[in-house]
Amino acid sequence: MPEINNKLKIKNGDNVGLEEIEILSYADFSSEALSILSKIQNHCVAYFAFHNKLNLQFIMAIADDLNQNIIILSHQLLNSEKQELASLTQQIFALHIFEREIHENFGIEFLNHPWQKPVRFAHNRFHKDLKINDYPFYSIKSHELHEVGVGPIHAGIIEPGHFRFICNGENVLHLEIQLGWQHRGVEQLFLDKKSNLQRNILAENIAGDTVIGHTSTFVNIVESLANKHISEQIQIERAIALELERIAIHTGDIAALCTDAAYLLGANVFGILRTGIINFTQSWCGNRFGKGLIRVGGTHFPFTEELKIQLLEVLKDFESRFIEMSHITYRLPSIQDRFDFVGEVNETQARLIGCVGVSARMSNIQRDIRVNQPTFIYQKFPYETIVAERGDVFARFLLKRKEIKKSIAWIRNILNNYIFNSHSGNVPEYKLSLKPNSFCLYLTEAWRGEICHCAITGDTGELIHYKIKDPSMHNWKSLEMSLRNVEISDFPINNKSYNLSYCGHDL
């Protein structure tokens, strides 16, 4: 069997020919994957299947955060072969969501999988007889326990999802979250739409609160496959927009936590502060959430010296008031009482689940694409990862508070050391020819965590498969774990501290 060191390794954003990806037997694939994933610095960022001519080909991408590269493994099933495989979830639980998705989409039976349930009831799922209303919930037969069902329709204007609690009195023994109500068939739409402009707009709507995160990931995929050089300034602009999105959403999350803790002063002040950030984004590109800003090959809204002066003032005003208000909130006994030791997920549990982003860093896991798999801008302007330790609501609050201040300092460092020009020639280019028979993967550290997009092209350079993974794919399981042995009345504040995406998961 080949040594692990001989496996294909790429950098974040690289494209490779499909012929460069060695196809292993499933026995060798399993052995390699389990060996690599047993090392603490490695985690799986993608595992999916696609039809490659007459075969079903599987690709797994594993991020090696110590060496800053991505290991690519592959195996395949012939149509004539029995459509079943030994599950790897028993050994690496974080793979459960990938195997479940493959099972749902292609009907592959993963033998001995402990939780082989539908992920999102996709329109093109293999077993169309399975209905979302017949979801096989976990249950415990007992006269002392009761079940509480919440959703999918909730009070207020929020996305749909169903939460099934098994309780002993007020204490939650088990929470199971059923998603899929928001499924739109986004991945298939990337194949159906033949214009990169249409796909660009589609990327903006994968998750409406992560416009910059998903769109910048998509455009980098296309530009890599087209071997399109992007200027340093445009890369800087995209990174600034990404960090502004992080600041705005984290601030809104803190405001919402204050609301759930009945601290209305904090809720109002943080809400106002968030508005200042998104209003700057609107003055930059005409949309508060950044729609229209990120485009393939260029931009319609170059960042200018005038915008730099404006942003420095916005950040100065924001930072002084944010530090004051967050310090008051941090020291408030009522906040500490509601946040402390509520919804804990320890490091062992977070690693087991495969948490990413804030949900990993809250439990002392230094998992951050900006540091572990950095692209050019984060190499030129390095970012230092911040972690918390306790994995509770207070840790999530503190982490977001610290990340806001860190993002402000990171943006300010760039603004003070870079001269912007109008670069009027760098307009978007949508008619780009993509490299045929190729694979490309791009990772972005969005505000929730690790976004992964993968693209595969066919003989003429057309997209034949597009795979999207939002960080919520992993982190919903963390929310479930955080409710173990917690009063059911603590669910709202716990849920809000995560602020996970329904549509990002459901696609």
Buried (B, 14 or more C-beta within 10 A) or exposed (E): EEEBEEBBBBEBBBBBEBEEBBBBEBEBBBBBBEEBBEEEEBBBBBBBBBEBEEBBBBBBBBBBBEEBBBBBBBBBBEEEEEEEBEBBBBEBBBBBBBBBBBBBBBEBEBEEBEBBBBBBBBEEBBEEEBEBEEBEBEEEEEEEBEEEEBBBEEEEEEBBBBBBBBBEEEBBBBBBBBBBBBBBBBBBBBEEBEEBEBBBBBBBBBBBBBBBBBBBBBBBBBBBBBEBEBBEBBBBBBBBBBBBBBBBBBBBBBBBBBBBBEBEEBBBBBBBBBBBBBEBBEEBBEBBBBBBBBBBBBBEBBBBEEBBEBBBEBBEEBBEBBBEBBEBBBEBEEBBEBBEEBBBBBBEBBBBBBBBBBBBBBBBBBBBBBBBBBBBBBEBBEBEBBBBEBBBBBBBBBBBBBBBBBBBEBBBEBBEEBEBEEBEEBEBBBEBEBBBBBBBBBBBBBBBBBBBBBBBBBEEBEBBBBBBBBBBBBBBBBBBBBBBEBEBEBBEBBBBBBBBBBBBBBB
